[in-house]
Amino acid sequence: MPRLVNLSLKLSGAMALALSGGAALAAEASRAPAGSLADGGTIEAVTLSNGNGVSAKILTYGATLQSLSGPDRNGQQADVLLGYDDAKSYVDFPNYFGVTVGRYANRIAAGKFSLDGKAYQLPVNDNGVNSLHGGGKGFDKQNWKIVSLKSGPAATLVLGLTSPDGDAGYPGKLDVTVTYTLDEAGNLGIAFDAKTDKPTIINMTNHAIFNLAGEGSPDGALGHKLTIPAKAYTPVDANLIPTGELKPVEGGVFDFRAGRRVADGIRDGRDQQIVYGRGYDHNFALDKGLTKTPELAARLEDPVSGRVLEVLTTEPGVQFYTGNFLNGALIGKNRHIYRMGDGIALEPQKFPDAPNKPGFVSARVDPGKPYHHAMIYRLSVAR
């Protein structure tokens, strides 16, 4: 495996001297207006940046990670996230680029689940079959409020939202926060927290789509090398709903334990799962399971630029998605047309349709027992 060079090591002599004296480098946070909504609300953009070339821009609309930029092995900067240049496009042409998804990320079969004997119906917004990413007007289509913003050893942004009881069919009033932090080592932390006044289900994550060569690069992201520490994944039916089985990955196109190029299996029509997903659109059951602190869920490397992304999470699963529904209909950043394989999503999560699968880790949240999911996007460079 190539040697990883932490971005925080690329310091000037003065910075290194300051660190040796015990002083910490400061990461900066700033905010600016980014657009207006039809209801008169204002979308703001917050930029978090460190002294080593890593920066993240977050929109209040959808609590969206709009950009994440960092240097390659030659020091050349690039934004590694697919998305739009302006806030208005996230409103007008929603496609989940970098958004916070909830109340329930991923799919729930037929939009139905039961809790304590009561049946609930959610909006069916996934080809008229399932509820996807909260259904209808999910968290990705809300303008969040800035609760706090500060610079320091880690620049921190806290965004808040209240979701009323019955919102999109879900029970319980939720008070939700998403906390973004960027430190000098290139770690972008995202913490999702929620309190409810009734038993409910919650599964929140970020839906960033990555191309470590730089968004819009002509070769796409299929040449990236991916490692996922998972002995099993959750196979799906034709509607992309898990069957409930945990299937071993060994020996097949879903075996990423030793690292492999994404392109090597994405078009293998001999595997019915690849046919169902139009490529990869599957949840992996991480070996680590549910943890109290974030642990490795995936490692993605672009061999050309040398950029490496590590995804860490407290959750038991990660959805690997190869942008299979990007069909050239949307124009993204820098007027780039995005197509299948132009980016890769790695979404830490509870398993899809867990409320209807007793054998999966429960997504239930009760009053007095808040929901918490902590994840990290860690950028570094392989030499």
LINKA-V744968 format. One record per backbone hydrogen bond with DSSP energy under -1.0 kcal/mol. CO is the residue of the C=O (numbers start at 1). NH is the residue of the N-H. E is the energy in kcal/mol with one decimal. If there is no record, write none. Layout:
co=CO nh=NH e=E
co=CO nh=NH e=E
This chain:
co=3 nh=383 e=-2.7
co=5 nh=381 e=-1.6
co=6 nh=9 e=-2.3
co=7 nh=10 e=-1.4
co=9 nh=11 e=-1.9
co=12 nh=16 e=-2.7
co=13 nh=17 e=-2.4
co=14 nh=18 e=-2.2
co=15 nh=19 e=-2.6
co=16 nh=20 e=-2.5
co=17 nh=21 e=-1.2
co=18 nh=23 e=-2.0
co=19 nh=22 e=-2.2
co=27 nh=152 e=-2.2
co=28 nh=49 e=-2.3
co=30 nh=47 e=-2.5
co=32 nh=45 e=-3.1
co=35 nh=43 e=-3.0
co=37 nh=40 e=-2.0
co=41 nh=37 e=-2.9
co=43 nh=34 e=-3.5
co=43 nh=35 e=-1.1
co=44 nh=60 e=-2.4
co=45 nh=32 e=-1.9
co=46 nh=58 e=-3.0
co=47 nh=30 e=-1.9
co=48 nh=56 e=-2.9
co=49 nh=28 e=-2.7
co=54 nh=50 e=-2.3
co=55 nh=69 e=-2.8
co=56 nh=48 e=-3.0
co=57 nh=66 e=-2.0
co=57 nh=67 e=-1.5
co=58 nh=46 e=-3.1
co=59 nh=64 e=-1.1
co=60 nh=63 e=-1.5
co=60 nh=144 e=-2.4
co=62 nh=100 e=-2.5
co=64 nh=59 e=-2.8
co=64 nh=66 e=-1.2
co=67 nh=57 e=-2.0
co=68 nh=80 e=-2.9
co=69 nh=55 e=-1.8
co=70 nh=78 e=-1.1
co=72 nh=75 e=-2.0
co=76 nh=72 e=-1.5
co=78 nh=70 e=-1.8
co=79 nh=215 e=-2.9
co=80 nh=211 e=-2.3
co=83 nh=333 e=-1.5
co=87 nh=90 e=-1.0
co=88 nh=92 e=-2.6
co=89 nh=93 e=-2.7
co=98 nh=65 e=-3.3
co=99 nh=207 e=-2.2
co=101 nh=205 e=-1.3
co=102 nh=139 e=-2.1
co=103 nh=203 e=-3.0
co=104 nh=134 e=-1.2
co=106 nh=133 e=-2.0
co=107 nh=353 e=-2.0
co=108 nh=111 e=-2.0
co=108 nh=131 e=-2.2
co=109 nh=112 e=-2.2
co=111 nh=122 e=-3.4
co=113 nh=120 e=-2.8
co=115 nh=118 e=-1.9
co=118 nh=115 e=-2.5
co=120 nh=113 e=-1.6
co=126 nh=129 e=-1.9
co=126 nh=130 e=-1.3
co=130 nh=126 e=-2.0
co=131 nh=108 e=-2.1
co=132 nh=135 e=-2.2
co=136 nh=138 e=-1.4
co=138 nh=141 e=-1.9
co=139 nh=142 e=-1.2
co=142 nh=62 e=-3.5
co=145 nh=160 e=-2.8
co=148 nh=158 e=-2.7
co=150 nh=156 e=-2.7
co=152 nh=27 e=-4.3
co=155 nh=182 e=-2.2
co=156 nh=150 e=-2.3
co=157 nh=180 e=-2.8
co=158 nh=147 e=-3.0
co=158 nh=148 e=-1.4
co=159 nh=178 e=-2.2
co=160 nh=145 e=-2.5
co=161 nh=176 e=-3.1
co=163 nh=174 e=-3.2
co=164 nh=167 e=-2.2
co=166 nh=169 e=-2.5
co=167 nh=170 e=-2.2
co=170 nh=166 e=-2.0
co=174 nh=163 e=-2.5
co=175 nh=195 e=-1.7
co=176 nh=161 e=-2.2
co=177 nh=193 e=-2.5
co=178 nh=159 e=-2.8
co=179 nh=191 e=-2.2
co=180 nh=157 e=-2.8
co=181 nh=189 e=-2.7
co=182 nh=155 e=-2.2
co=183 nh=186 e=-1.4
co=186 nh=379 e=-1.9
co=187 nh=183 e=-1.6
co=188 nh=377 e=-2.8
co=189 nh=181 e=-2.1
co=190 nh=375 e=-2.6
co=191 nh=179 e=-2.6
co=192 nh=373 e=-2.3
co=193 nh=177 e=-2.6
co=194 nh=371 e=-2.8
co=195 nh=175 e=-2.0
co=200 nh=365 e=-2.7
co=203 nh=105 e=-3.4
co=205 nh=101 e=-2.4
co=207 nh=98 e=-1.8
co=209 nh=82 e=-2.7
co=210 nh=344 e=-2.3
co=211 nh=214 e=-2.1
co=214 nh=217 e=-2.0
co=217 nh=220 e=-2.1
co=221 nh=224 e=-1.7
co=222 nh=263 e=-2.3
co=224 nh=262 e=-2.2
co=225 nh=301 e=-2.4
co=226 nh=260 e=-1.8
co=227 nh=299 e=-2.3
co=228 nh=230 e=-2.1
co=229 nh=287 e=-2.3
co=231 nh=249 e=-2.4
co=232 nh=285 e=-1.9
co=233 nh=247 e=-2.7
co=235 nh=243 e=-2.4
co=237 nh=240 e=-2.1
co=241 nh=237 e=-2.0
co=247 nh=233 e=-2.1
co=249 nh=252 e=-2.1
co=252 nh=255 e=-1.5
co=254 nh=256 e=-1.0
co=256 nh=228 e=-1.5
co=260 nh=226 e=-2.8
co=262 nh=265 e=-1.3
co=262 nh=266 e=-1.0
co=265 nh=268 e=-1.7
co=267 nh=269 e=-1.6
co=268 nh=271 e=-1.7
co=271 nh=275 e=-1.4
co=272 nh=276 e=-2.6
co=273 nh=277 e=-2.2
co=274 nh=279 e=-1.8
co=280 nh=322 e=-2.0
co=282 nh=320 e=-3.1
co=283 nh=234 e=-2.5
co=284 nh=318 e=-1.4
co=286 nh=289 e=-1.1
co=295 nh=313 e=-2.5
co=298 nh=311 e=-2.8
co=299 nh=227 e=-2.5
co=300 nh=309 e=-3.1
co=301 nh=225 e=-2.9
co=302 nh=306 e=-2.4
co=305 nh=73 e=-2.5
co=306 nh=382 e=-3.1
co=307 nh=302 e=-2.4
co=308 nh=380 e=-2.1
co=309 nh=300 e=-3.2
co=310 nh=378 e=-2.8
co=311 nh=297 e=-3.5
co=311 nh=298 e=-1.6
co=312 nh=376 e=-2.2
co=313 nh=295 e=-2.4
co=314 nh=291 e=-2.5
co=316 nh=286 e=-2.1
co=317 nh=349 e=-2.4
co=318 nh=284 e=-2.5
co=319 nh=347 e=-2.4
co=320 nh=282 e=-1.7
co=321 nh=345 e=-3.0
co=322 nh=341 e=-1.6
co=323 nh=326 e=-1.8
co=326 nh=340 e=-1.2
co=330 nh=338 e=-1.4
co=332 nh=335 e=-1.3
co=333 nh=336 e=-2.0
co=336 nh=332 e=-3.7
co=338 nh=328 e=-1.9
co=339 nh=342 e=-2.2
co=341 nh=221 e=-2.9
co=344 nh=210 e=-3.1
co=345 nh=321 e=-2.3
co=347 nh=319 e=-2.5
co=349 nh=317 e=-1.8
co=351 nh=354 e=-1.5
co=353 nh=356 e=-1.7
co=354 nh=357 e=-1.7
co=357 nh=360 e=-2.3
co=363 nh=202 e=-2.1
co=365 nh=200 e=-2.5
co=366 nh=369 e=-2.0
co=371 nh=194 e=-1.8
co=373 nh=192 e=-3.1
co=374 nh=314 e=-1.3
co=375 nh=190 e=-3.0
co=376 nh=312 e=-2.3
co=377 nh=188 e=-3.1
co=378 nh=310 e=-2.3
co=380 nh=308 e=-2.5
co=381 nh=5 e=-3.6
